[in-house]
């Protein structure tokens, strides 16, 4: 499959791109940002711009809300500011003069947020927000009557909140992940107590420990999950059915748990560096992750193994997402189900990938051994620097392949030979810090070698921003991207009213 990559200058930002289903176009009037935003200035970005989007139920007695107002609300953060707007999609221009709610914080930055889709109504929705100093806030941006703080005195955790989400199907439970490597389960109706929580073990397995608070009365947090060796938990995601929880950490591991039983179901390992993002397929059969190895990795739940890797980005992959609305197509071998997934990266490029059944059925040259038992302490090697963006795509791909061929989990400085080239597995094996535990996974189902599983090329690979891309959401009529300078863009999908060819 040929890759549609940029052929223009390095600073040329695309406003449209073509796939087999048609042309995606940037809707310039549907750009959301903070009011009175100045134009692009290099280096003005914030590293934690996130986007949350929710569709509220229509108001009673209102027939068509599109004629005047939209039922969608969009929330995004930039620096110390957080904004909530009425989201008009591709049908109307954005109105930045009338935010639903806006907040400016002192001494801390909002880093992540999530709407509660279980309790929302036409005129009310709960929004939970995590901050860089560890606190958590619960607000209602529409009614503005709700405002609660959790971990206000930072007695539970002092580190940055990296990801926060409501538990699927729950009206009052949410989970917050921290840079300390811990996840906390909160009940919005409970307080956090006046002192630091005392914990007692509740359940543990290889590579994780779950504890509860030792207190006379129930208080927050309900549970504390310590995952891996304490490396930063970068993101987590629930499966569509809500039964499984996928967690990715800076130690380079994807860990999948059964949420109710708190059992470790399976895991995968990056080639090097940490995993930064994770997403489930719409049917819950596959997990896709991205990270500091510049790859998109697909892991199968039923087989407990990595089944494909995507190679196309030139820097760390910041967001991965499946597109449940993409139009299917017929593979060469006949009718075949296709998964469309997207990824954005610090290289400012958007990649779209097609994951077909013929790729998923290809399992390399021979069956791979099962991964050994998860270690209690994961490796803590340094990560490679991103390839310079001025190099051409093909040159970067070749360079990445060479780096993967000289795979190393240990300290790259210790693994270099005297001639300056990166050392192989033998050099890394002697590195301190548990490199051997990671090397034991090399060539197993958790981390196949590069020639032991299919390698995907992106269907589309386009530069769409000046700053690092930080968000990607798919909707039926459009997709939404955001970058580190606080700009949220809407891309209209190809029109579907064209007659189909026989």
Helices and strands as residue ranges (DSSP letters): E 16-19, E 22-26, G 28-30, E 51-55, G 65-67, E 72-78, E 81-87, E 101-104, E 110-115, E 127-131, E 136-139, E 147-150, E 161-166, E 173-178, E 182-187, E 199-205, E 208-213, E 223-227, E 233-238, E 244-249, E 253-258, E 263-269, E 275-280, E 286-291, E 295-300, E 305-311, E 317-323, E 338-345, E 349-356, H 357-361, H 393-405, H 425-429, H 435-439, E 454-456, E 460-463, E 469-474, E 478-483, E 488-492
